[in-house]
Amino acid sequence: MPVVRDLRVLLRLKHFRHLLAVRLLSQAADGVYQVALATYVVFSPEKQASPGAIASAMAVLLLPYSLVGPFAGVLLDRWRRRQVFLYGNLLRAALAGCTALLVLGSAPDWLFYASALAVTAVNRFVLAGLSASLPRVVDAERLVMANSLSPTAGTLAATAGGGLAFALRLVIDADAATVILGAVIYLCASLASLRLPPGLLGPDPTAVQPGLAAVIRSTARGLADGVRHLNRRRPAARVLIAMTLMRFCYGALTVMLLMLCRYAWADGPGNDAGTDGLALLGLAVGISGAGFFAAAVMTPWAVARLGQYRWIVVCSGTAAVLEPALGLPFAPTPMLVAAFVLGLVTQGAKITTDTVIQSTVDDSFRGRIFSLYDVLFNMAFVGAAAVAALMLPPDGRSPSLVITVSLIYAAVAAFMTRFPRA
């Protein structure tokens, strides 16, 4: 297989192997920690999870990506990146340990969320540093290959970490144990970074850097310039609007699924933790991931035959029809099918959106547009969680939410139909 062959070529590069090890361990720990946070908020026996609590957890997981992300590079151009991996992961291990103590001590929710927010905020620097470091360990001819394989491997590691956390939580009914597992893997990622020479990953210490305040102001102005440029690149603006709305729908349905797993599908009144519900949630996450993989396979073929806009129309129109058909029974089996369908259509639309932006936005604005895209993508998910918190009943069965989401999908399909084939 070409992918296996390419990976074998890259793994011959010693420093790439070491950087990849840091990525895999860091993102595996992220997967463990994020599942630990979700299961503590939703499935802990001592907590009566509400849609509002789930919305708060979503904000903790995603807001750092939106608020810190555009400015992370400003500091990464001033700090040695090897040290960011060393001390960043060490700090996250310590903070995750504190989170475990807060769980054991039944600390106030605001203190728990503050600790979790600190962990996920540091994550933004680590991920950005991993991407910025690749040109230092791979030659120019192999850089595209490395940029394709390394983030994909990290995503698989995060998925594997989440699966490990689900399995541990089912075997050991203790949220703190799952958090501690994440802390241990963060510590391993920190130690793995020691195999890289301190100055290898940059930045160049002789490079003259402008003042920090000036660069932060420039970053803010750059985002504003990106918005203005986007207004002149209508194809990119259209798909970005469509993707933001579809991400909103996906977020609202995710919160509904969490509530259904916690209450409607739990395994009986004698078990408040709802182990059957937790197992179903893990299964739904895996099936949704299969939908993401299917989208990666189908989207190039579909775009070649339908065009980019029409493929988004198919994705959103399919969701508009199948989401209420599968969701309104509020039964596990149809909802698992819906998880696959929504994973496929959401990722299919995202792949297409990425491609349209890359092909229609000027190269000098591309980074700023993708920073704006990242902000909108995550803010839509957080906003959806907040709306769902207002609409969902305690058991998660809300026909009004299902119908509202279906109408939004239909509106996206109608909106994209107005434009000629692209």
DALINNOR-V491165 format. One record per backbone hydrogen bond with DSSP energy under -0.5 kcal/mol. CO is the residue of the C=O (numbers start at 1). NH is the residue of the N-H. E is the energy in kcal/mol with one decimal. If there is no record, write none. Layout:
# DALINNOR-V491165
co-><CO,CO>
nh-><NH,NH>
e-><E,E>
This chain:
# DALINNOR-V491165
co-><1,2,3,4,5,6,7,8,9,10,12,13,14,15,16,17,18,19,20,21,22,23,24,25,26,27,28,29,30,31,32,33,34,35,36,37,38,39,39,40,44,47,50,51,52,53,54,55,56,57,58,59,62,62,63,64,64,68,68,69,69,71,71,72,72,73,75,75,80,81,82,83,83,84,85,86,87,88,89,90,91,92,93,94,95,96,97,98,99,100,101,102,103,108,108,109,110,111,112,113,114,115,116,117,118,119,120,121,121,122,122,123,124,125,126,127,128,129,130,131,133,133,134,134,139,139,140,142,143,144,145,146,148,149,150,151,152,153,154,155,156,157,158,159,160,161,162,163,164,165,166,167,168,171,172,174,175,176,177,178,179,180,181,182,183,184,185,186,187,188,189,191,192,193,197,197,198,199,202,204,207,211,212,213,214,215,216,217,218,219,220,221,222,223,224,225,226,227,228,229,229,230,232,233,234,235,236,237,238,239,240,241,242,243,244,245,246,247,248,249,250,251,252,253,254,255,256,257,258,259,259,260,263,268,270,271,274,275,276,277,278,279,280,281,282,283,284,285,286,287,288,289,290,291,292,293,294,295,297,298,299,300,301,302,302,303,307,308,309,310,311,312,313,314,315,316,317,318,319,321,322,323,324,327,331,332,333,334,335,336,337,338,339,340,341,342,343,344,345,346,347,348,349,350,351,352,353,354,355,356,357,362,362,363,363,365,366,367,368,369,370,371,372,373,374,375,376,377,378,379,380,381,382,383,384,385,386,387,387,388,393,395,396,398,399,400,401,402,403,404,405,406,407,408,409,410,411,412,413,414,415,416>
nh-><5,6,7,8,9,10,11,12,12,13,14,17,18,19,20,21,22,23,24,25,26,27,28,29,30,31,32,33,34,35,36,37,38,39,40,41,42,43,44,44,47,49,54,55,56,57,58,59,60,61,62,63,65,66,67,68,69,71,72,72,73,74,75,75,76,77,78,79,84,85,86,87,88,88,89,90,91,92,93,94,95,96,97,98,99,100,101,102,103,104,105,107,106,111,112,113,114,115,116,117,118,119,120,121,122,123,124,124,125,125,126,127,128,129,130,131,132,133,134,134,136,137,137,138,142,143,143,146,147,148,149,150,152,153,154,155,156,157,158,159,160,161,162,163,164,165,166,167,168,169,170,171,172,173,174,178,179,180,181,182,183,184,185,186,187,188,189,190,191,192,193,194,195,196,200,201,82,202,81,207,209,215,216,217,218,219,220,221,222,223,224,225,226,227,228,229,230,231,232,232,233,233,234,237,238,239,240,241,242,243,244,245,246,247,248,249,250,251,252,253,254,255,256,257,258,259,260,261,262,263,264,265,266,271,272,274,278,279,280,281,282,283,284,285,286,287,288,289,290,291,292,293,294,295,296,297,298,299,301,302,303,304,305,306,307,307,311,312,313,314,315,316,317,318,319,320,321,322,323,325,326,327,328,330,335,336,337,338,339,340,341,342,343,344,345,346,347,348,349,350,351,352,353,354,355,356,357,358,359,360,361,365,366,366,367,369,370,371,372,373,374,375,376,377,378,379,380,381,382,383,384,385,386,387,388,389,390,390,391,392,396,264,398,402,403,404,405,406,407,408,409,410,411,412,413,414,415,416,417,418,418,419>
e-><-2.3,-2.9,-2.5,-2.3,-1.9,-2.2,-2.4,-0.5,-1.0,-2.0,-0.7,-2.3,-2.0,-2.4,-3.0,-2.1,-1.7,-2.2,-3.0,-2.3,-2.6,-2.9,-2.1,-2.3,-1.9,-2.2,-2.2,-2.9,-2.8,-1.9,-2.4,-2.6,-2.3,-2.9,-2.1,-2.2,-2.5,-2.4,-0.6,-0.7,-1.4,-1.0,-2.1,-2.5,-2.1,-2.1,-2.4,-2.1,-2.2,-2.1,-2.1,-2.7,-0.6,-1.3,-3.1,-2.2,-1.0,-1.4,-1.0,-1.2,-0.6,-0.7,-0.9,-0.6,-2.1,-1.5,-2.1,-1.5,-1.4,-2.0,-2.2,-2.9,-0.5,-2.0,-1.6,-1.5,-2.7,-2.2,-2.3,-2.1,-2.8,-2.8,-2.0,-2.0,-2.3,-2.3,-1.9,-2.3,-2.2,-2.5,-2.3,-2.4,-1.1,-0.6,-1.8,-2.8,-1.9,-2.0,-2.3,-2.6,-1.8,-1.7,-2.2,-2.0,-1.8,-1.3,-0.8,-0.8,-0.7,-0.7,-1.7,-2.6,-2.0,-2.4,-2.1,-1.8,-2.4,-1.5,-0.8,-0.7,-1.8,-0.5,-1.9,-1.2,-1.1,-0.5,-0.8,-2.4,-2.8,-1.5,-2.4,-2.5,-0.8,-2.5,-2.1,-2.4,-2.2,-2.1,-2.4,-2.4,-2.6,-2.6,-2.4,-2.4,-2.5,-2.2,-2.4,-2.4,-2.6,-2.5,-1.8,-1.8,-3.6,-0.6,-2.8,-1.0,-1.9,-2.5,-1.9,-1.8,-2.1,-2.5,-2.0,-2.4,-2.1,-2.1,-2.3,-2.2,-2.3,-2.4,-1.3,-1.3,-1.5,-1.8,-1.3,-0.5,-0.5,-0.8,-2.5,-1.5,-0.5,-2.1,-2.5,-2.3,-2.2,-2.5,-2.1,-2.4,-2.5,-2.0,-1.7,-2.6,-2.2,-1.9,-1.9,-2.5,-2.5,-1.6,-0.7,-1.0,-0.7,-0.9,-0.6,-2.0,-2.9,-2.0,-1.9,-2.1,-2.4,-2.7,-2.2,-2.0,-2.2,-2.5,-1.9,-2.0,-2.3,-2.4,-2.3,-2.2,-1.8,-1.9,-1.9,-2.5,-2.2,-2.1,-2.4,-2.6,-2.0,-2.4,-0.8,-2.9,-0.6,-1.5,-0.5,-1.1,-2.3,-2.5,-2.4,-2.1,-2.4,-2.2,-2.7,-2.5,-2.1,-2.6,-2.7,-2.1,-1.7,-1.7,-1.8,-2.1,-2.6,-2.1,-1.7,-1.5,-2.8,-2.7,-0.6,-2.8,-3.1,-1.9,-1.1,-3.1,-0.5,-1.8,-1.7,-1.7,-2.2,-2.5,-2.6,-2.8,-2.8,-2.6,-2.0,-2.3,-1.6,-2.9,-2.2,-1.1,-2.8,-2.3,-2.2,-1.6,-1.8,-2.2,-1.8,-2.3,-1.9,-1.5,-2.3,-3.1,-2.0,-2.4,-2.8,-2.2,-2.0,-2.5,-2.1,-2.0,-2.8,-1.8,-2.5,-2.9,-2.0,-2.6,-2.5,-2.4,-2.0,-1.6,-1.9,-1.7,-0.9,-0.7,-0.5,-2.4,-2.4,-1.8,-2.2,-2.7,-2.4,-2.0,-2.7,-2.8,-2.0,-2.6,-2.3,-1.0,-2.2,-3.0,-2.2,-2.0,-1.9,-2.3,-2.9,-1.9,-1.1,-0.6,-1.4,-2.8,-1.6,-0.6,-1.0,-1.9,-2.6,-2.4,-2.6,-2.1,-2.3,-1.9,-2.4,-2.4,-2.3,-2.3,-2.2,-2.6,-2.6,-2.5,-1.6,-0.8,-0.8,-1.1>
